[in-house]
């Protein structure tokens, strides 16, 4: 009986030793998991900071581009440009000529005059589908009425 108790005690102590080894490994895994989470949080914060810096930089550049376009529109020496994809109109040409025989030519007409002042521009007829909004700097916007 003592031999059986001794054999059972040996197997019992081996099982306890294996259980302690498994617990130590699990504790090591939880520490490893905590270290990985901390590193991923650090990387995430770094990426978010870089994205925010990139966003701020892009917004600044877009505003610079818009300012440059506004300056170009204000101080453009070309004035108003008109383009046409229709063939030039000849007074002597026959309107009944078939279109297959004519070759289209492209024209670009540039008026070197300055853009007309807001008082000279004609105001379009009001539409019931759109609301006309004019800003203090003279720009006109139309908003669709719901």
C-alpha positions in Angstrom: 0.0 0.0 0.0 2.9 2.3 0.8 4.4 1.6 -2.6 1.1 2.6 -4.3 0.9 5.8 -2.3 4.5 6.6 -3.1 3.9 6.1 -6.9 0.7 8.2 -6.7 2.6 10.9 -4.9 5.4 10.9 -7.6 2.8 11.2 -10.4 1.0 13.9 -8.5 4.2 16.0 -8.0 5.1 15.6 -11.7 1.6 16.8 -12.6 2.0 19.8 -10.3 5.4 20.6 -11.7 4.0 20.5 -15.3 1.1 22.7 -14.2 3.5 25.3 -12.7 5.6 25.3 -15.9 2.4 25.9 -18.0 1.4 28.7 -15.6 4.8 30.4 -16.0 4.5 30.2 -19.8 1.1 31.7 -19.7 2.4 34.6 -17.6 5.2 35.1 -20.0 2.7 35.1 -22.9 0.5 37.8 -21.1 3.7 39.9 -20.6 4.6 39.4 -24.3 1.0 40.4 -25.3 1.2 43.6 -23.2 4.6 44.5 -24.8 3.2 43.9 -28.3 0.0 46.0 -27.5 2.2 48.9 -26.2 4.4 48.8 -29.3 1.4 48.7 -31.6 -0.2 51.7 -29.7 3.1 53.6 -30.2 3.1 52.9 -33.9 -0.5 53.8 -34.2 0.0 57.1 -32.5 3.0 57.8 -34.8 1.0 57.0 -37.9 -1.9 59.2 -36.7 0.5 62.1 -36.1 2.0 61.7 -39.6 -1.4 61.6 -41.2 -2.5 64.7 -39.3 0.8 66.5 -40.4 0.2 65.4 -44.0 -3.4 66.6 -43.9 -2.3 70.0 -42.5 0.4 70.3 -45.1 -2.1 69.4 -48.0 -4.7 71.9 -46.7 -2.0 74.6 -46.6 -0.9 73.8 -50.1 -4.5 73.8 -51.4 -5.1 77.2 -49.8 -1.9 78.5 -51.5 -3.0 77.1 -54.8 -6.5 78.7 -54.4 -4.8 82.1 -53.5 -2.6 81.8 -56.6 -5.7 81.1 -58.8 -7.5 84.1 -57.3 -4.5 86.3 -58.0 -4.3 85.0 -61.6 -8.0 85.7 -62.1 -7.6 89.2 -60.8 -4.5 90.2 -62.6 -4.8 88.2 -65.8 -3.6 90.3 -68.8 -5.5 88.1 -71.2 -8.9 89.2 -69.9 -11.8 87.1 -71.0 -11.0 84.1 -73.2 -13.6 82.6 -75.5 -13.2 79.3 -77.3 -15.2 77.8 -80.0 -15.2 74.3 -81.5 -17.4 75.4 -84.4 -15.9 76.1 -87.8 -15.4 79.8 -88.6 -18.4 81.5 -90.2 -17.8 82.8 -93.7 -20.4 85.1 -95.1 -19.8 83.8 -98.6 -20.2 80.1 -97.6 -23.3 78.2 -98.5 -25.4 77.0 -95.6 -26.8 74.2 -97.6 -23.4 72.5 -98.2 -23.2 69.0 -96.8 -21.3 68.6 -93.5 -19.2 65.7 -94.7 -17.3 67.9 -97.1 -16.3 70.6 -94.6 -13.4 70.3 -92.2 -13.8 71.8 -88.8 -11.2 74.3 -87.7 -10.7 75.4 -84.1 -10.7 79.1 -83.1 -9.6 80.7 -79.9 -10.5 84.4 -79.5 -8.8 86.4 -76.8 -10.0 89.9 -75.8 -7.1 91.9 -74.3 -9.5 94.1 -72.4 -9.8 94.0 -68.7 -12.7 92.1 -67.1 -15.9 94.2 -66.8 -16.8 95.6 -63.4 -19.7 94.1 -61.5 -21.9 97.0 -62.4 -21.4 96.2 -66.2 -22.1 92.5 -65.9 -25.7 91.6 -66.6 -27.6 89.8 -63.8 -29.3 86.6 -65.0 -33.0 86.2 -64.7 -34.0 84.7 -61.3 -34.9 81.1 -61.3 -37.3 79.5 -58.9 -35.1 76.4 -58.5 -32.0 78.4 -57.4 -31.2 81.1 -54.9 -28.7 83.8 -55.9 -26.1 84.6 -53.2 -23.6 87.5 -53.6 -20.6 87.8 -51.2 -19.2 91.1 -50.1 -16.2 90.6 -52.4 -18.5 90.5 -55.4 -18.6 86.8 -56.1 -22.0 85.3 -57.0 -23.0 81.8 -56.0 -26.2 79.9 -56.7 -27.7 77.4 -54.2 -30.4 74.9 -55.2 -33.6 75.5 -53.3 -35.1 72.4 -51.7 
